[in-house]
Amino acid sequence: MSDALLQNSFYIGNVFNSILYGVELMLYFNTMQAYLENKLEHRPSDKFHMIFSTIILFLNTIFVATQLILGQEMWIFNAGYPGGAFAYFVTHVSVWYQTMGSVASLLLQLMTDGLLIYRCFTVWCGSYRVLFVPCCLWLSSLVFGILDLITSGSPNGDFFEGLAARIGLVYFSLTIGLNVITTCLICGRIIFYARHMQNHLSLEVSKAYFTTVTIVVESALPYTLFGIAFLVSLGLGSNTSILFLSLYGMFSCISPQMLILRVVKRRAWSAETAQPTALVFATHSVAAAAPYTTSEIGSSVF
C-alpha cells in the first residue's frame, strides 16, 4: 500500500465526513421540525420514521467519531510511532473502537438497504415479486457482513488485506448490488409513470409530480453511486477506497434522511401516486384551490 496516498485519502475522507455530518444534522432537525409542525394528521408510520432517523443518526455519529479518533491517534498522539503514521494505521486498523465503528456502519447500511427495499415495494404498488431478489441479497449481505466483522476485527485482522479483504469484497458486492437493483427499479418505475401521465395530464403538470429531485431522492441515487465508486476502487486494490468508503458511509445516512424528510412533508411517492385517477383529481383540486404555478410546485426540493 502507498503511504502518502492512503494518508491523504483518509484525511480527505475525514474532512468530508465532518462536512457531511453537518448536512445530516441539518436534515435531521428539519425532519423533526416538520414532524412537530405538521398540521396534517400524523400517520402511524411517522413515529417509526422519527425513531428510524434517530437511530441512523446515532450510528452515523459513532462511525464519524471513530474515524476521527483514529486520525487523531495516528497523526497527533502517536506522531513518533516507529515506522510513522502509516505503520500505526496498519497496526491499529482493527483496534476496538474501529471495530465498533465497523459494527455501526454495518447496522446503518442494513437499515438503509431495508428502507430502500420498503420504498421499492411502495413505488411498485405493493408488488411482492420485486422483493424476492433484493430480500435475498439483503439476507446474504447480513451473513457476509457479520463474517467480515469477525475477520477484520480479530487480532492482526486487516480490512484491506487477506481473508478479511476478500470477505469484505463479497459483502460490499452484495449490498451495493442490492443498491443498484433497488435504485434501478425505483428510477424505472418513476420514469415510466412520468411518461405515462403525460397522456392523462399536461406535460407541465406531470413535471410537477415527476421531477429530477424525486428520482434522485426516492431512489437514494447518491448512496448507490458512491457505493459503486467504493466497490470499484476496493476491487482494484486502490488506497482511494478508504475515501470512497467514507462517502459511501455518510450517504448511507444522508440519503434515507432526505427521503424521510420528503415523507414527513407528504411529498414522497406513495401507493396512490401511481393511480392515474388519483393524480388527475389531485391536480384539479390543487389547481382550483390554490394559485400555485407549476414551477412553484416543482421548485420545492424537500
ChimeraX attribute file (.defattr): number of C-alpha atoms within 10 A of each C-alpha:
attribute: neighborCount
match mode: 1-to-1
recipient: residues
	/A:1	12
	/A:2	9
	/A:3	13
	/A:4	12
	/A:5	13
	/A:6	18
	/A:7	21
	/A:8	15
	/A:9	18
	/A:10	24
	/A:11	18
	/A:12	15
	/A:13	23
	/A:14	21
	/A:15	15
	/A:16	16
	/A:17	25
	/A:18	16
	/A:19	12
	/A:20	18
	/A:21	20
	/A:22	12
	/A:23	13
	/A:24	22
	/A:25	15
	/A:26	11
	/A:27	20
	/A:28	22
	/A:29	13
	/A:30	16
	/A:31	25
	/A:32	17
	/A:33	13
	/A:34	15
	/A:35	20
	/A:36	11
	/A:37	10
	/A:38	13
	/A:39	8
	/A:40	10
	/A:41	6
	/A:42	12
	/A:43	9
	/A:44	8
	/A:45	10
	/A:46	14
	/A:47	13
	/A:48	11
	/A:49	21
	/A:50	18
	/A:51	11
	/A:52	18
	/A:53	22
	/A:54	15
	/A:55	16
	/A:56	24
	/A:57	20
	/A:58	14
	/A:59	22
	/A:60	25
	/A:61	20
	/A:62	20
	/A:63	26
	/A:64	22
	/A:65	18
	/A:66	18
	/A:67	20
	/A:68	19
	/A:69	12
	/A:70	20
	/A:71	19
	/A:72	13
	/A:73	15
	/A:74	21
	/A:75	18
	/A:76	11
	/A:77	11
	/A:78	14
	/A:79	14
	/A:80	12
	/A:81	13
	/A:82	10
	/A:83	9
	/A:84	14
	/A:85	21
	/A:86	18
	/A:87	14
	/A:88	19
	/A:89	19
	/A:90	15
	/A:91	14
	/A:92	18
	/A:93	20
	/A:94	22
	/A:95	17
	/A:96	14
	/A:97	19
	/A:98	21
	/A:99	19
	/A:100	18
	/A:101	20
	/A:102	24
	/A:103	20
	/A:104	21
	/A:105	24
	/A:106	21
	/A:107	18
	/A:108	23
	/A:109	25
	/A:110	19
	/A:111	18
	/A:112	24
	/A:113	24
	/A:114	16
	/A:115	17
	/A:116	24
	/A:117	24
	/A:118	15
	/A:119	23
	/A:120	27
	/A:121	20
	/A:122	18
	/A:123	24
	/A:124	20
	/A:125	15
	/A:126	14
	/A:127	11
	/A:128	10
	/A:129	9
	/A:130	16
	/A:131	16
	/A:132	10
	/A:133	12
	/A:134	23
	/A:135	15
	/A:136	13
	/A:137	21
	/A:138	20
	/A:139	14
	/A:140	15
	/A:141	25
	/A:142	19
	/A:143	12
	/A:144	19
	/A:145	24
	/A:146	15
	/A:147	16
	/A:148	26
	/A:149	21
	/A:150	14
	/A:151	20
	/A:152	26
	/A:153	23
	/A:154	15
	/A:155	13
	/A:156	14
	/A:157	22
	/A:158	19
	/A:159	22
	/A:160	21
	/A:161	13
	/A:162	13
	/A:163	15
	/A:164	21
	/A:165	20
	/A:166	14
	/A:167	20
	/A:168	26
	/A:169	19
	/A:170	19
	/A:171	22
	/A:172	20
	/A:173	19
	/A:174	22
	/A:175	25
	/A:176	24
	/A:177	20
	/A:178	24
	/A:179	27
	/A:180	21
	/A:181	19
	/A:182	27
	/A:183	26
	/A:184	16
	/A:185	17
	/A:186	26
	/A:187	22
	/A:188	14
	/A:189	16
	/A:190	24
	/A:191	15
	/A:192	11
	/A:193	17
	/A:194	20
	/A:195	14
	/A:196	14
	/A:197	22
	/A:198	14
	/A:199	11
	/A:200	13
	/A:201	17
	/A:202	10
	/A:203	13
	/A:204	13
	/A:205	20
	/A:206	23
	/A:207	19
	/A:208	20
	/A:209	22
	/A:210	18
	/A:211	17
	/A:212	15
	/A:213	14
	/A:214	22
	/A:215	19
	/A:216	18
	/A:217	23
	/A:218	26
	/A:219	28
	/A:220	28
	/A:221	21
	/A:222	18
	/A:223	26
	/A:224	25
	/A:225	17
	/A:226	21
	/A:227	26
	/A:228	20
	/A:229	18
	/A:230	24
	/A:231	23
	/A:232	16
	/A:233	18
	/A:234	21
	/A:235	15
	/A:236	11
	/A:237	14
	/A:238	16
	/A:239	21
	/A:240	21
	/A:241	23
	/A:242	23
	/A:243	25
	/A:244	23
	/A:245	20
	/A:246	24
	/A:247	22
	/A:248	24
	/A:249	23
	/A:250	27
	/A:251	28
	/A:252	26
	/A:253	27
	/A:254	28
	/A:255	23
	/A:256	25
	/A:257	28
	/A:258	22
	/A:259	25
	/A:260	26
	/A:261	25
	/A:262	20
	/A:263	20
	/A:264	25
	/A:265	16
	/A:266	13
	/A:267	16
	/A:268	19
	/A:269	20
	/A:270	15
	/A:271	13
	/A:272	13
	/A:273	18
	/A:274	20
	/A:275	13
	/A:276	16
	/A:277	12
	/A:278	12
	/A:279	19
	/A:280	15
	/A:281	11
	/A:282	13
	/A:283	17
	/A:284	12
	/A:285	11
	/A:286	13
	/A:287	14
	/A:288	10
	/A:289	9
	/A:290	8
	/A:291	9
	/A:292	11
	/A:293	14
	/A:294	15
	/A:295	12
	/A:296	10
	/A:297	14
	/A:298	19
	/A:299	12
	/A:300	11
	/A:301	13
	/A:302	20
